[in-house]
Amino acid sequence: MSVSGLSAKSAGFYRNIVLGSLFVIYTFNFIDRLIFSVLQEPIKQELGLTDLQMGILNGLAFAVFYTAIGLPIAWAADRFNRVNIISLSLAIWSAFTAASGLALNFWHMFAARLGVGFGEAGCTPPSHSLISDYYRAPERARAIAIYSLGIPVGGLVGLIAGGWVVENIGWRQAFFIVGLPGLIVAILAKLIIREPKRGAFDRVEKTDPVPFLEVFRALTNNRTFWMFSIAGSLTSLGGYALNAWMVPHFLRTFDMSYAEVGFKFGMVGLVPTAVGTFLGGWLADHMGKDNLRWYCLIPAISTIIMGPMFFIALQMQNPWWLMAIWVLPAISAGVWFGPLFASIQNLVEPGMRAFASSINLFVVNIIGLGIGPVLAGGLSTYFTLPDGSNEAQALQTSLSIVVWVYVISAIFYYLASRTITKDWHGDGD
């Protein structure tokens, strides 16, 4: 359904409904994506897997289809109805999440994770593109930050619900419980969200879909886009490694139940991240009005904080000290979402937004999601003694190494700040 008649003034209430609906969908996206990390210890024990195999299931298996299929889906999203793509994708990943509960071995679970990644590839690029057609450029960082709250909120629900279910019912049932409701949400999304006119709030004449080669030519000359993509991939590498392995770290190091870990780590890890996600979007739009470099410098500052603070927290042998220290870098962990993803939308013209977002996510996820959990799991397996007696210490050492990637990512955010003004205005957005 077209909403070409919607203006910036009249769309206020409905666009918030759309944004809220996309936030709910993204929340389901991350519940279904991260529930595996909560359940991986009982899965590992029942299926007889190593940390390296769990890292592959947590990251690489998901990332293979998520990154590969994302580009053609984004191409379609720049040409066809984005709401249909999002709704169908939600139904697919929800069905495969539920199917994960039927896995009997590594390869069964690998296939299910491939399916989840296949479905979730159709969520974010079309959603970012939709948001950009409901919100003006100076509002997009805040709007995308609100959408991105689905990451910590979905993670929090997954941690708490997953911990309780696995302890009281079982890990297989947990996949059914979080996967099947997504099928209902997919139907509601199709009924509620309307397809808007592309580029309605942009001062450009060209809003038609842009051919592949023209998109690549435009992005090749956009230094800021690539600096953001590299920075985001390194930030994601650390984030996905921690998301995948902090629950096992708590379970192995401290005497806690699954439900207790899910609740406590959710409170100190994901609630602060939600605060940081909204704060990052608000700060970027507020400070970026006077100087666009703040869209890069705010994530740079946050990632500089994250590396050493996460490292210090991981050295704690008392869970209360770990959680107390964790709050500050956890806030910082959400700051980069709004500034980075809004900038990607503002750096290109409307007809290539979904595809540009997908290329950015391809780089971010093939490195961050594809490598992060596998790297941490591989290092943990490497440091583990043959008798497994130091399993907890090996994982702690692995994560303590990986978190320094955040400091490297800050360098690339800074490099992006040197060219963002030229590249932002160069596309006429």
N, C-alpha and C positions, 0 to 999 in steps of 0.2 A: 504494500500500500504506500503510495507516495504521500509525503508530507511537505511538498514543495511550497505550500502556502504558509508554513510556519515561519514567523519572523523572530528576530532576537528578542522582541518584547513579549510576544504572545506565547513563546515556547517555554517560558520560565518554569511553570509547574510541571508540564508534561516531560520536559527534558530531565527533570529530577527523578521522575518515575523511571525513565529509561536508564538513567545512571544507576539508580537503586537496583533495577532489574539486572543490569550487567554486573554490578557488584555481587549480587546473589549468585549469579552464574559462575563468576570467578572464584567465589568462596567454595562452591562445589568443585571447581577445577582443582583447587589446592587441597581440599579434603581428600579427594580421590588420588591426588598425586603424592601427598605426604603421609597418608595413612600407612603406607608400606613401611616407613621408617619406624613407626610405633610398633608394628607387628613383626618386625624382622627377627627379633630374638627367638620367639616361638617358631617362626617359619624356619629359621636356620636349624634349630634343634630337631624339628620333626622331619625336615627334608634332608638333614645331614650335609649342610653346605658350609663353605668357608667364608671368611670376611670378604675376600676378593670376589667370590661369586655373589654375595649379597650386595657388594658395591656395584657390580655389573647390573643386577636386577634393579637396584635403586636408581641408577643413573643411566648407564649406557643403553640398556634395553629400552628404556623409555625414550631416550634422546634420539635413537636411530630414526624412528618414524616421525617423531615430533619435529625434528629439524628438516628431514628430507621432504616430507609431505607439506610442510608449512609454506614453501615457496609457491607451488601450484595452487594451493588453497588461497593464498593471498592474491595471486594473479586473478583468480575467480572473484575474490571479494572486491577488487577494483572495477569489476565489470558487471557483476550480478548482485542479486539481493543478499545483503550481508546478514540479515536476520535469519533467513533460511539456513545459511551456512552455519551460523552459531548454534541454532536449535538442533540441527542434524548432528553437529559435532558433539554437543552435550549428550545427546542420546547414545552415540557410539561409545564415548569414553565411560559413561555410566554403566553400560552393558558389560564392557570389558572389565571394569572394576569389580562388578559382581562376579564375573567369571573367574577372577583371580582366586576366589574362595574354593574353586574346584581343582586347583593345581595339585598334582601328585608328585611332581619332581621339578628339577631346575628348568627343564625345557618347557614344561607346561606353563610355569610362572613367567618365563621369558616371553612366550607367545602372548600371554595376557597383558604383560607390561608393554609390549609392542602395540597392542590394540589400544591401550589407554593413551599412549603417546600419539597414535594416529588420530584419535578423536580430539585430543586437547590441542592439536596443532591448528584447529579451526576456531579457536576461541579468541586469543588476544589480538592478532592483526586486524580482523574485522571489527572487534570491539573498539580498539584505539581509533580506527577510521570513523566509526559511528560517533564516538564521543567528539571527535574533531568537527563533525557536521552539526552537532548540537551546542557546542561551546566555542566562543571566540578565542583567538590566540592568547590574549592575556589571562584567560580563565582555564586554559587547558591543563596546566600543571596541577592545579588543585583538583580539577575534575578527574584526571587520570590517577592522581594520588588517592582519591576516594575509591575509584575502581580498584586500585592496587591494594586497598585495605583487604581485599579478598585473600591476599597472600597470608598475612598474619592471622586474620579471623578464621580462614579455612584451616590453617595450621593448628590454631588453638582448639577448634572443634575436633579436628582429627586426633590431636594429642589426648584431650580429655576423654572424648567418647571412645576412641580406640583403646586407651589404657583400661577403661572400665569394662568394655566389651570383652577384650582378650582375657581379662582376669576372671570375669564372671560367666562368659558364654563360650568364647573361643575365637581364634584368629580367622577361621573360615567364615564364621557368621558375621564378623566385623566387616568383611568385604561386601557381603550381601546388604547389610544395614546401611552402609554409606553409599553404595552404588545404585541401588534400585530407585530411591527417591529422585535421582537426577532425571529419570525418564519423565516423571510428572512435571518437573521444572522445565524441561525442554518444550513440552506442549504449551505451558503457560507463557514461556518466552515468545513463542511464535504468535500467541494471541495478543500479548501486551505491547511488544515493541514494534514500532513502525519504521519503515525505511525512509530516511530523510533525503533531501536534495543534497548532492555533493557540492562542497565548496560554498555553501550558502553564506558563510561568515568570512570569506576570504576575498581579498582584493585582487583576484586573478580572473582572467577571461577563460582560461583553459581548465576545464574540470573533467574532460573526457579521459578514459583510461589511457595510460601511456604504455607504448610497446616496451618489451623487455630491454632491447638494446638502448633505447632512450633513457630508461630508468638507470641502467648500469653506467651509461655515460655521465648522467647527472650526478650519480653517487660517487663515481670515480674521482671527480673534481671536488668533492665535498669532504675536505679533511676532517671537519668536526664530526661528521657522521661516523667515520672510521675510528677516530679517537674515542668517541662515546661507545662504539661497539666493543672495542678492545677493553676499555675500562669496565664496562658492564659485564663482560665475560669473566674478567678476573674477580670482580666483586661477587658474581654468581658462583664462581668456583668455590670460594670460601663459604658462601651461604649454603649451597647445596650440600657441601661436605658436612657442615655442622648440623644442618637439618636431618641429614641421613644418619648421623652417628652419635648425636648427643644423648638420645634416649638409651642406646646401648651403653654409652659411657656412664650414665647415671646408674643403670642396672648393674653394671659390672663393678663399679667403684664404690657405690654406696648401698647400704642395706635398705632398699625401697621397693615397694610393690609397683606393678605396671600403672595402676590407677594413680598412685601417689606421684610417680615420676611425671605422668601426663599432666596432672593438675599443676604441680609446682613448677615444672619447667615451662609449661604453657604460660603461667602467670608472670614469670620473670623473663621469659624469652620472647614471647609473641605479643603479649599486651603492650610492652614498651615499643616493640617494632611497629605496632599499629599507630601508636602516638607519633613515632618518628616518621611514618609514611605520610600522615596528614601534615605534620609540621614541615616536612621537606617540600611538599607541593605548595603550601601556603607561603613559605619563605621565598621559594623560587619566583613565584608570580609577584610577590610584594617587592622584593629587592631587584628582580629582573626588569621591572618597569624602568628603572633608571640606568641599569647596566646589565646587559645580557650575560656578561661573564659569570654572574652569580648562579646561573643555571648549571655551570660547571664547577665553580668553586665550592658551592655548598656540598655536593657529593664528595669533592676532594677532601674537605675538612672532615667529613663524617668517616671516610674510610681510613684516614690517618689515625683517628681515634680507635677504630675497631681492631686493627692488627695487634698492637701491644696490650690493649685491655682484654681482649679475648684470650691472649696468651697467658696473661697473669691469672685470669680466672681459672684457666685449665690446670694451673699448677696447684690449686687448692685441694686439700685432702678432706676438708670439711664442706659438706654440701651447702651449708648456709652462707659461708664465705664466698663460695663459687657463685651462688645465686645473687648475692648482694653486689658483687663486682660486675656481674653479667648485665645488669640493668642498663648501664650507660652505653656500652657498645651495642646492646640490643636496640636501643632507641636509634642509634646511628645507622643500624642495619636497614632501617626502613626509609631513610632520608632520600636515597638516590632514585627511587622508583619514579616519582612524579617529575622531577627535573629532567631526567634522561629521556623517558618515553614521550613526554610532551615536546621536548626539543626535537626529537626525531620527526614528529608530526609537523612541527613548524619549520623544519629545514627543507621540506619538499612540498611540491604542489599537490592539490587535492587528488588528482588522478593517479597518483603513485603512492599514496600514503599507506595503504594496507601492504603493498609489496615492499616498500622501504622498511616498514615495521617488521615484516617477515624476514628480510635480509638481516636486519639488526638482531632479531631474535635467533636466527640461524647461527650467527657468530656467538651470541651470548650463551645459547644453550648447548651447542656442540662442544664448547669449551667448558662452560660452567657446569651444566647438568651432565654432559657426557663424560667429563673427566673428574669433576670434584668428588663425588661419592666413590668412584673407582679408585682414584688416587689415594684417598684416605683409607679405604678398605685394603688396597694393595700394600700400603706402607704398614698397616696394622698386621697384616698377614706376614710380612717380611720380618717385623720386629718380634713376632710371637715365637716363643720357644717350641720345640717339637712336642713337648708334653703339655703345652697350653697353659702352663702355670702362671705366666705373666701376661695373660690376655688383656687384663684391664690396663696395665701399664703400657702395653704396646699400642693400644688404641689412643691413650692419652698422649703419647709421644707423637703419634701420627697426626692428630688434630693440632697439636702445638706447632708442628712444622707448617701445616697447610695454611693456618690463619695469617701468616706473614704475607700472603698474596695480596691482602687488602692494601698494604703500603705501596706495593707496585701499582695497583689500580689507581691510586691517588695521583701518580705521575701522569697517567693518561688523561684523567679528568682535567688536570692543570693544562696539559697540551691542548685539549679541546677549548679551553677558555681563551686561548690566543687567537683562535680563528672563528669563534662562534658568531661574532657580530657581522663579519663579512659574509659568512655562509648563510646566516639567517635572513639577512636582507637581500642577499643575492638571488633568492628564489621568489622574492616579492610577496612573501606571506605577511 
